[in-house]
Amino acid sequence: MITLDALELPKDLTWMDEFDWTPVQQTETYTLTGALVLESGIKQAGRTITLSGNASGWAERSLIKSLYAKLTATPPLTLTLHDGRVFNVAFNQQRPLDAKPVVDFNNPDDSDYYTLTLKFISL
């Protein structure tokens, strides 16, 4: 089960960018003599967590509306993944939620299904 605070998310959501992030930040600079200076440190936060349902992680419109209401919630939110890992997160406000109807209805019902992608940043 995947949850965001008390909301149960579709179980088929996949962490799409799990291994795209590196915990090390590194800068390279050159001195006036041409010597290379490498500086590195461990990042304290900022890991991206993109959960996507692709073709199988559908969510009902009622859940989409609840998630949409959470976009203005004060972080941190608690994201618990199906394997038990827990993250304190905030929505990535650049494009936090992407929901598209599986079947287009001009007057959708709360039980109609949507594909779902959620974007978070770890705190």
C-alpha positions as CSV (number, residue, x, y, z in Angstrom):
1,M,0.0,0.0,0.0
2,I,1.2,3.5,-0.8
3,T,0.0,6.4,1.3
4,L,0.3,10.2,1.3
5,D,-0.6,11.2,4.9
6,A,-4.0,9.5,5.3
7,L,-4.7,9.1,1.6
8,E,-4.3,5.7,0.1
9,L,-2.8,5.9,-3.4
10,P,-3.1,3.4,-6.2
11,K,-0.9,0.3,-5.4
12,D,0.4,0.2,-9.0
13,L,2.2,3.5,-8.9
14,T,5.9,3.2,-9.8
15,W,8.8,5.4,-8.7
16,M,9.9,6.5,-12.1
17,D,13.1,8.4,-11.2
18,E,14.3,6.4,-8.2
19,F,17.8,6.1,-9.5
20,D,18.1,9.4,-11.4
21,W,19.3,11.3,-8.3
22,T,22.7,11.2,-6.7
23,P,23.3,12.0,-3.1
24,V,26.6,13.7,-3.8
25,Q,26.9,17.3,-5.1
26,Q,30.2,18.1,-6.7
27,T,31.8,21.2,-8.2
28,E,34.9,21.4,-10.3
29,T,36.9,24.6,-10.5
30,Y,40.4,25.5,-11.7
31,T,42.9,27.6,-9.9
32,L,44.9,30.3,-11.7
33,T,47.7,27.8,-12.1
34,G,45.4,25.3,-13.9
35,A,45.1,22.9,-11.0
36,L,41.7,21.2,-10.6
37,V,39.9,21.6,-7.3
38,L,37.1,19.2,-6.6
39,E,34.6,19.9,-3.9
40,S,31.9,17.5,-2.9
41,G,29.4,17.0,-0.2
42,I,26.4,14.9,0.7
43,K,23.0,16.4,-0.2
44,Q,20.7,16.7,2.8
45,A,17.4,16.8,0.8
46,G,15.9,17.4,-2.6
47,R,15.5,14.0,-4.0
48,T,12.8,13.8,-6.7
49,I,10.1,11.3,-6.3
50,T,7.9,10.9,-9.3
51,L,5.1,8.3,-8.9
52,S,3.4,7.3,-12.1
53,G,0.7,4.8,-12.9
54,N,1.4,4.6,-16.6
55,A,-1.3,2.2,-17.9
56,S,-2.2,0.4,-14.7
57,G,-2.1,2.9,-11.7
58,W,-5.5,4.4,-12.2
59,A,-7.2,6.6,-9.6
60,E,-10.8,7.6,-9.1
61,R,-11.7,11.2,-9.6
62,S,-12.5,11.5,-5.9
63,L,-8.9,10.7,-5.0
64,I,-7.6,13.2,-7.6
65,K,-9.8,15.9,-6.1
66,S,-8.4,15.1,-2.6
67,L,-4.8,15.2,-3.9
68,Y,-5.5,18.5,-5.7
69,A,-6.8,19.9,-2.4
70,K,-3.5,18.8,-0.7
71,L,-1.4,20.9,-3.2
72,T,-1.7,23.9,-0.8
73,A,-0.9,21.8,2.4
74,T,2.1,23.0,4.4
75,P,5.0,20.5,4.1
76,P,6.1,18.1,5.2
77,L,3.7,15.4,4.0
78,T,4.4,11.8,4.8
79,L,4.8,9.5,1.8
80,T,4.9,5.8,2.6
81,L,5.8,3.4,-0.2
82,H,4.7,-0.2,-0.7
83,D,8.0,-1.5,0.6
84,G,7.7,0.5,3.9
85,R,10.1,3.3,3.1
86,V,8.9,6.6,4.5
87,F,9.8,10.0,3.1
88,N,8.9,13.5,4.3
89,V,8.0,15.3,1.1
90,A,6.6,18.4,-0.5
91,F,4.8,18.6,-3.8
92,N,7.1,19.7,-6.7
93,Q,5.1,22.7,-7.5
94,Q,6.5,23.0,-11.1
95,R,4.0,20.3,-12.1
96,P,2.9,18.4,-9.0
97,L,-0.1,16.4,-10.3
98,D,-0.9,15.1,-13.7
99,A,-4.3,13.4,-14.1
100,K,-5.9,12.4,-17.4
101,P,-9.3,10.7,-17.7
102,V,-9.1,7.1,-18.9
103,V,-12.4,7.7,-20.8
104,D,-13.4,11.3,-21.6
105,F,-16.8,12.2,-20.2
106,N,-18.2,15.7,-20.5
107,N,-19.7,15.3,-17.0
108,P,-17.3,13.0,-15.0
109,D,-18.4,11.2,-11.9
110,D,-16.2,10.9,-8.7
111,S,-15.9,7.1,-9.5
112,D,-14.5,7.7,-13.0
113,Y,-10.9,6.7,-13.5
114,Y,-7.8,8.8,-14.3
115,T,-4.2,8.0,-15.0
116,L,-2.1,9.6,-12.3
117,T,1.4,11.0,-12.0
118,L,2.6,12.7,-8.7
119,K,5.8,14.7,-8.3
120,F,7.4,15.2,-5.0
121,I,10.7,16.5,-3.5
122,S,12.1,14.9,-0.4
123,L,12.8,17.2,2.6
